[in-house]
């Protein structure tokens, strides 16, 4: 796990495209697997620290910008675990860059229906904010579930 503590290291996690400039955090944790995510959450709960999940920073409403506590960045959780061509489903870690996912599923003549215009976003941020854009016609619902 990577832990950032200096002001200079933390600063990039206190901004997104909203231009909101009042974020604050004590540390940034960058877990590299699910076990480390749980360790950080347990640390935050034990120490009564609020935690903010941080994706790619492409959002426009300051959703990833904490007012206090710690940041948990998903940037190293970037694995495409499975693509089931027959059932047209995929299992991804939350830090997968949408552009990379689109390129991977294109090999199988598949596409990701929300097809966001911000392809540098992380899939986790896209799902968490229900960021449906571009070519979506009709109703598309995204569901996510955290299991331990």
Secondary structure as UniProt FT lines:
FT   STRAND          2..4
FT   HELIX           7..11
FT   HELIX           12..14
FT   TURN            17..18
FT   STRAND          27..30
FT   HELIX           34..46
FT   TURN            47..48
FT   STRAND          51..54
FT   TURN            63..64
FT   STRAND          70..73
FT   TURN            75..76
FT   STRAND          80..84
FT   TURN            85..88
FT   STRAND          89..92
FT   TURN            94..95
FT   HELIX           98..106
FT   TURN            107..109
FT   TURN            113..114
FT   TURN            119..120
FT   HELIX           123..128
FT   TURN            129..130
FT   TURN            134..135
//
